[in-house]
Amino acid sequence: MNKFALYIHIPFCSSKCYYCDFNSVKIKEGLLQRFLQALQKEIELIANKYTPEIRSIFIGGGTPSILSGQQLVSILNKCYQRFDCQSGIEITVETNPETVTTQKLKLLKENGVNRLSFGVQSFDDQLLQRLGRKHTAQDAITAFNLAREIGFSNLNFDLMFALPGQSLIDWEESLTQACQFEPEHLATYNLKIEEGTVFAQQLQQGKIDYCEEELDLAMYNKTLQILAKEGYQQYEISNFAKQGAESIHNQIYWKNEPYLALGPGAYFCDGQGRGYNLADICQYCQQIEQDQLPWADYQKLNRLEKIEETIILGLRLKSGISLAKFEKRHQISIFDLYQPEVDKLLVQGLIEFKNDRMVLTEQGFLLANQVLANFILS
């Protein structure tokens, strides 16, 4: 029996947010029905290939909550039928506030969903409009309160900073408001303007500007300050949780442990190799309809690539990497592989050793991408 996390990608939204470069399209009923049938069959194909025991399920997108409660439950029920899903595993559904209804949330809770991740992004209505979001701050509050009433005890807010036109005070107010509702988890991301997005177009046209680096850093530091004061522990560069509420699913990614993925364009790493599905929904469906997995690419990982991924993903965690577990897993010590790099980063004050673990320092977290580049072997 192979143990995996499972990611399910729902590639539909009501409209595209201006910052979004994820694989998603505007929902169309005919295409939706074809996709849902293909997804059911993909579950069969993956079950036959891996016979997996599932450690966690994360339904992301897109906007998974744009589906009806019954459509989401049908996906979960198929997973329960074909995979070994232990009782009580973490099951997360991403939700947009404007798509939440009482009936939908009740159905999800009754059918095993025990964690919701709300795509709030901001509690400032003007900023939400500027992002192309379809909800207001009040919609987010209403949806959150509804989830609490129904009995969800593990809730996340996604929030974004370094947004066009956002001040440090704007960000502080959004964070403070988020904390007032006491979600168990907060994910805070600084905006990266990606090619092909509306923001990239607006940037080119001179309608918006990049956030200044100093302001971006000030917002990140303000995040650390406010969330620590409110009782949230930073356990990964962008993720904060109350005691015991760290995301099990996301930690599987960062610990470089195996995960499977369903849906168009979804990426997976099965422990031996990594790959991704066809991104085009019609091509994805067509491949499955021909009884074939919809893989666009699959590459076996060599030993050095596996080592790289363990280091680069693991150092994103506040707890870093266990030297003993690393050596047991890869049959070589970190020092045998990386002594010059480790010495240099220690002198620069970017990493440190705490008991058996190699971790980033506070300064290392601020310069994480530069630090992690030192561990690329291939």
PyMOL commands that set and color helices and strands:
alter all, ss='L'
color gray80, all
select helices_A, chain A and resi 29-50+64-66+69-82+97-99+102-110+125-131+137-150+168-180+198-204+213-229+248-254+281-289+303-314+323-330+334-347+362-366+368-375
alter helices_A, ss='H'
color red, helices_A
select strands_A, chain A and resi 2-10+12-13+25-26+52-61+84-95+115-121+155-161+185-190+233-236+239-241+259-262+267-269+273-277+295-300+321-322+351-354+357-360
alter strands_A, ss='S'
color yellow, strands_A
deselect
rebuild
show_as cartoon
